[in-house]
Amino acid sequence: WVGETDFGTGSEARVAVDRSDHPHVVFKTVDNKIAYLRHNGTAWSTPVYIESVPWGKCSKPDIAVDADGYAHVTYTDTDASSGAYIDYPDIMHAVNSSGDFVPTLIYDGYYESRLAPNRFGHYYNKGSRIAVDGVGNYYILTHHLDQYRNDDEKYTKNTYQILLNSDRAFGIVGTTYSTDGQDIFDIDFDGINVVAFYKTSYRKTTS
């Protein structure tokens, strides 16, 4: 260890190291942006900020770096999507391959209230984790609550899942459960496979 660098006030920091052994860092700022910095072997860059458009708050970032040195960041945005639904936290992906970080909506959190008494909700409240494979494909791991409500019958059905989304495929990891014993921890590329570490049905699992 050669000393500390002060990036400013923030929280929820994550780090990834590229093929040149240079670290890339993301964290949540006090004004709810995602700050990104990279070390070039000599000095740290000035912060680049990923912001919500137009009025949400960003948090829970994670980062991976592809073989070309581009940073892929996943994070939660409280109001990234727009439309007729009541919005809840959304899962985002942003990559700086074009120079600037370009955010893309991965999972849209919402509560559908227009179809009363039947109502539907999709919630992504536990953040996300990201990995990038050897050819630049990203893989985003997240926790999902799928909720159905019937207000007339006072009935609610919750299903909990671990989801994986990438630019190659997407789907459910493991099994869907009616109680929330699920959580996400990390995901990484080991040079051959993408390996996910998560909890399902109250058991810690890798796949």
Disulfide bonds with the S-S distance in Angstrom:
none
